Amino acid sequence: MRDTFVKTLVELAKKDKKIELITGDLGFGVLKPFWEQVPDQFTNAGIAEQNMTSVAAGMALEGKTVFTYSIGNFPTLRCLEQIRNDCAYHNANVKIVCIGGGFVYGSLGMSHHATEDLAVMRALPGVVVMAPADLVEAEECTKALASYKGTAYLRLGRGGEKRIHEKIDNFRIGKAIKVHDGKRIALFSTGAIFEEVTAAYDELRSKGFEPAVYTFPTVKPIDRETIEAVSDSFELIVTCEEHNIVGGFGSAVAEVMAENRSNKAALLRIGINDEYSVRVGNQKYLRQQYGIDSSSIVKKVMQQLEG
């Protein structure tokens, strides 16, 4: 996803000289195309993420569209006060980009596990929160945020994510994307955990079920219309996220369902069960350990249906 993001941003920046990219002293191999092709629109703020964010806010208030870039929790939790006070409060045109959502940097320990970011950023008034599922969604999210006026958060994977969509027609911030029609069960997901959802979908079909599948590249504003329509006609909605079960994507869906008077569906939220990872290992291993891999998704769905 990160290469897709940079490639897309380079093309946008060539056309719009107001687009700026600021890095917190990392990602140079990935960002090389940007600083080689549009060097006057690139800044290295050093290992000073709080300062990077305040600089971005100042540039935005002078008319720039600014993307800040770092890994894991560094561009979000480390500088939350600056995002809240300098960017969001002023509706500054700053887009915070995190590379490595969830357990991407799993071997570096909990300090690098971005597992509370969606909830924290979603809580800030007026901030758009996006987490694309594949390369096509990542490209569309980047384009949309470059045009969006205001503060936003873009949570990306790292690299090697599979392509789900050939193309997306009429992509819009705040709109879910239907991947498969189905009945009884609907699988909702946000972000790169979709690869596990895809495998779970295949396994559920082998067991005789036919789940509907939706990706939600936007966590905030959430697609209320799709959630309400599905909750009116399905027996079970399953939300999947590589994130704490509290406050994130599943919670956003639950809020809509709780306010929908005609809701018929039960809700199963699958995520990290409000704990820090005390284990280290690659992303795949940690997904298995914390029950968010495809096998765990299928097991939890079957338990819900049988219970």
Phi, psi and omega in degrees: 000324185296321178295320178297317178301311183294316179301315180295317182293325177301312181296322178292320183291329176297327182271336185229104184289354178276348180282128180235149175235128177239130177247151176269050174067041174205174177076023187294325177298320180284321185276355183310315179302328181288307185285345174279321186268330177225063186299331182285354180247020183235136178224135171259111183276356184081181180280073186205071189296324178298316179295320178305317183290319178293321176298316179300319179298316179298316179297319180296320180290348173262011173106003181272158169253109193247130173253124172260147190222126172197184186253153172053232184274355187297318180275359183241283187295325181294331183232040183298320181298319179292323177297315183292308189278319186272324185261293189296318182300325180265004184052040182291148185278066182242132178245113181273123183246122176252125171262126177103043176296147179073230186260022182304315179263046187300326183286351181265001174091176190298335178297337181254003178273112181272086187236007176232000190294320181298317180295315183294313182289327178294333182284345182279124182303133173080359183269124175283138181235123183230143179216090183292153184265336182210186185293324180292315177297322179298318178296315182293321178297318180298314179298315182296319182287332177295332179268338183287136179261109179144183182273139183211161178236130178240114181258117183247163169283216180238301181182159178084004178294148181280155175275125178267309188262142169287317174201165177235120178272136174058045177298135179219143171301133178090008182240127176285164181235122177281127178259320179221140167286162178186192179211156179069302185247137173236126178261119176252139175212161173226141177081190189288353174299350181302331179297327175287323179295321178300315178294322178294320177302314180298319181291320178296322177296324178294340179266006176098004179263162179224078184288146165280150181228131176228139167256148180239087177295341175249122174271328177214124359288135182285151181279086182298321184299313180294317181299315181295319180296317180290319182291341177280341189232354180248158179278326187216130170251130180243121177258137182232131180208148175265073194191159174306140181295341183267121168087354185265221184297312179301322178294322178297318178294317180299323180298318179294314181296324180295333182264359181268107186294334182265011182301131178245343188274146166279161181236131173239116179262125178244121180191196178278129191279064173051050178213156173275150176283121176265000179254159174234153182160180181287172186300315181300316180298315183289327174299319178294316183296328184252016168071034179236014175277175186299318180297320179293321178300312180298315181300316181291323176296315180296320177298320180295316181291324181279338182280000000 
